[in-house]
Amino acid sequence: MNLQNDLTIKLKSAFSLDEFRPGQFDIMNAILNNKDALAVLPTGGGKSLCYQLPAVFLNKLVIVISPLIALMKDQVAALERKGIAAGALYSGQTEDQKRAVFAKINEGGAFILYLSPERVQKEGFQKWIMQRSIGLFAVDEAHCVSQWGHDFRAEYAELKILKALRPDVPVLALTASATPTVLDDVAKNLNLVRPERLVHGFYRSNLYYQVESCEDEDEKLAWLLQSINQFPDGRVLVYCGTRKITEEVAAFLKNHFDKVDCYHAGMGTKDRTKIQDAYVGGDLRILVATNAFGMGIDQPNVRLVVHFQMPGNIDSLYQEMGRAGRDGLPSTCLMLYSKKDKGLQSFFIQNSDAAKEIKSLRWRNLDALVSYSEGGECRHAEILTYYKDAQRLKRCGHCDSCDPGSHRKIVYVAPASAINSRVALIKPAKAKKHKFIVGEELTPNQQIIFRALKDWRKAKANELDVPAFVIFGDKTLRELAQKHPTTLAELHSIYGIGEAKIEKFGKELVAQLI
């Protein structure tokens, strides 16, 4: 029996697809051999197929835990259009609707059942799954299980009951983004048994990554206008950090473009549903949103994603950038970064009621994103290393570091005249210095030191198998080249260097500078 050939045949007949995407077969191979699996496939990487095809192949019931009712409904509808039996149980259904789902399951054969994590805790449901023939438990958005993840949910932490009730059924934990630390925690909290860890597909060859440093909100608005003007076709997503800024940016864009609206968690359910339906249906082209929008949204023609404000961590940034180009066509992801953004995310961390160790991790995650933003290495290569993807690159050829002259790069154009912004006027652009210079421009000798430090950083990152920005950002290396510290004590005055970094890299840094 050749499992890959047999699965490929079923893939074609049931889903009209000719081949697997990167990582999909490896994931299915593990669970079809009755092994637990931790699988990371990015947004647009085809996670859902990894539990849908096994249901059809095994001709069994597969139970999927999902946090979003809208996503459940969309996936059930898509499966039924393909002639694959599926259903969902969620709050708000009538008893007749629930009975209809169970009646279909009782007919036997392949069935994909979507549930909320809360339903798994119900005693009656637990008794029911003890009596069923089940091929797989799939936990979608599995990063929600981990307190170290960016979206921990208490109800997910109770899903370990699945392994306790049915140790004979493999569990597939799926997420679009999770660091090795988060994956360790997911495996522990779900009581997975020697799970196979499969991390694939973080390389999105059709996406152009770009980060720009901005002095203030006015400069950001000018960049935003230019980015949308450069992408007149396809949809645009603009992510903001607060509800207030979301509304203000949307109001600003409505003065310049048609089909613009906003979305955030402070809106009523009816209004959010209306906006989401308008976006999905094509009545909106430009949507300004907080991170409340996005999970489970699968629109193929998003040509531009702009982060008007920096999110709190790389996981959030990557997931939200991943809304772009899901049809495989060229798209651009632009992050507008300012010191004020770090202050906003710091405020969120300081005012959260999370445990001390979780706050500490969030601080480290924020520092990593700042360093990524200020870094000068290939952005795709850094992302692949950060997630420990099976695929690695040295240079991608399509980010602002590798190809700064690309036609896909947003090019700043100073406003010809003042434009009313949310609080003031966009001022005529000043002559822009190098993005992350500290003090004056580097002298020729400082340039030599800076390049030597970058070479040292790259070698150290390769040795430790971490992204270069985890070692130090470019801003730190520039300040080292300018201030030229020659003792461990003097390193304390350098941007981005604390006790932990001095302990880990201090002696090597001083050796490079002497």
Secondary structure, 3 states (H helix, E strand, C coil): CCHHHHHHHHHHHHHCCCCCCCCHHHHHHHHHCCCCEEEECCCCCCCCHHHHHHHHHHCCEEEEECCCHHHHHHHHHHHHHCCCCEEEECCCCCHHHHHHHHHHHHCCCCEEEEECHHHHCCHHHHHHHHCCCEEEEEECCHHHHCCCCCCCCHHHHHHHHHHHHCCCCCEEEEECCCCHHHHHHHHHHCCCCCCEEEECCCCCCCEEEEEEECCCHHHHHHHHHHHHHHCCCCEEEEECCCHHHHHHHHHHHHCCCCCEEEECCCCCHHHHHHHHHHHHHCCCCEEEECCCCCCCCCCCCEEEEEECCCCCCHHHHHHHHCCCCCCCCCEEEEEEECHHHHHHHHHHHHCCCCCHHHHHHHHHHHHHHHHHHHCCCCHHHHHHHHCCCCCCCCCCCCECCCCCCCCCCCCCCCCCCCCECCCCECCCCCCCCCCCCCCCCCCHHHHHHHHHHHHHHHHHHHHHCCCHHHHCCHHHHHHHHHHCCCCHHHHCCCCCCCHHHHHHHHHHHHHHHC
